[in-house]
Amino acid sequence: MGYCHYKAPSGNKFGLFWVMICAMWNAFVDWFMSLGAEYGVNPFIFGGIYIGAIPFFSLSIGWLIRNYRRGKSIALPSLTALFFFISAYLYLIIAGRNVPWWVYGAVVVMIVYGAISTIRKIRNRISEPEHAESVAL
């Protein structure tokens, strides 16, 4: 199932190196894709959800900060930010089959770390003067 097809030209002293790199890349891709088949999770869908959720997560955080500064409720922006933050992991939990227990532990650790980091960033942004926000955007 390899994706890298490199043939070393004759006389090229780095040709063998690139052939080896190509072979390692192909082995990695084959292994990575086999994980999806083994556990029922398509790596491309997972990656698409993960990358696709980033702008929506960022917009939700901006909405949360704006509502906080205006004295409005931050419940809905917080829930949307949380949803977009964990959306790829929800896909893993819902679609995954026979996923090892340590993967769930790693997901929990990543979510906790990400939540702590996000809360710190939000607190820093809230404490900034409001005019700094318009300059940064």
C-alpha angles and dihedrals in degrees: 000000000000121000101192116076111179125160116192113235114231115266093023108128092196093050095093090049092055092045088054092047089050092050091049091049091051091049091050093049091048091050093045093050092046089059089061092051093045095050101030095245120122106221091209093054091046091049092045092053091045095050095035093055094056098083092044091049090050092049090049091052091050090049090049093051092046092050092047092052091048092049093246127135116285095193098099096042089048092051093048091048090050092049094050091044093057100029096107091047090050088056089051092050095045100040099032122104125193091357110172116254092241090063090061089048091051090049091052091049091049092048093049092047092046092048092051091048092048093048090052092050092048092050090050092049092048092052092052117096112264094240090060088062093057091048092049093051 
